[in-house]
């Protein structure tokens, strides 16, 4: 359940009455860190996940091409090695 700014303000006001301004500010800084507008949202994480999956697919395709090219080169080397003595 999301807490509204009004609820957060009311809680802070009650805390000031109960434990004082300085202690309230310290506690609120622990609960609501500076830069909270920079925290990732679920939508941010979805976008990041999609970007990472796309990048992963691209890198896997590159790696697969490299492996396949290496395998073809290896197979050609073996076949040529086997066929040359039979032709000569």
N, C-alpha and C positions, 0 to 999 in steps of 0.2 A: 504494500500500500504506500503510495507516494504521500509525502508530507508537504502541505502547502506552506508558502512563505508566512501566511498569517499564523498558522499553527506553530511554525518555527519561532516566530517573533514572540508569541504568547509564552512559549516555553522559556525562551531566553529571559523575558521579563520576570517570570516566576523564579527562575534561577537567580537572578540579580537580588530579588527579595530574600531568597533563602541562603545563598552563599556569598553574595557580594559581586560587584562588577568585575574585579580582576579575575577571580576564580571562574566566573561565568565565561569571560572572554577566552580564558585558557581552555576550558572544557569545550566551548563551541568551536575553537580552532582544531581541537582533536577530532570532533565529530564532523565538522564541515571544513575541510582543508582549503587553503587558498588555491585558486585556480580550478575550482570545481567545475567551471564552465568548460574546462579542457578535458574532463572525464569522457571516456568513450560511451556512446549510447549503443543500444542494441542494433540500431540501423548502421552505425559506424562499424560495428563488428561484422554485420552481414556483408557490407561492402568490402571490408578487409578480407573476409573469408573468400569472397568471390574473386578478388584480385589475386590472392595467394593460390587458389585452385588454378586459375588461368596461368599464372607464372609457373606453377608446378607442372602443368600439362605441357607447356612450351619446353621446359627444361627436360622433361622425360622424353619428349619427341626428339630433341637434339641428341640425348644420350642413346636412344634407340637407333637413330640413324648412324651414329658413330659405331655402335656395336655391330650393326648389320654390315656396314662398310668394311670394318675390320674382319668380320667373318668371311665376307666375299673375297677379300684380298687373301686371307689365309687359305681358303678353299682353292682359289686359282693357283696359288703357289704350290699346293699339294698336287693338284691335277697336272700342272705343267711338269712338275718333278716326276710324276708317274708316267706321263705320256711321252716325254722327250726320249727316254731310253727305248720305248717301244717303237718310235718312229725311226730312230737312227739305227 
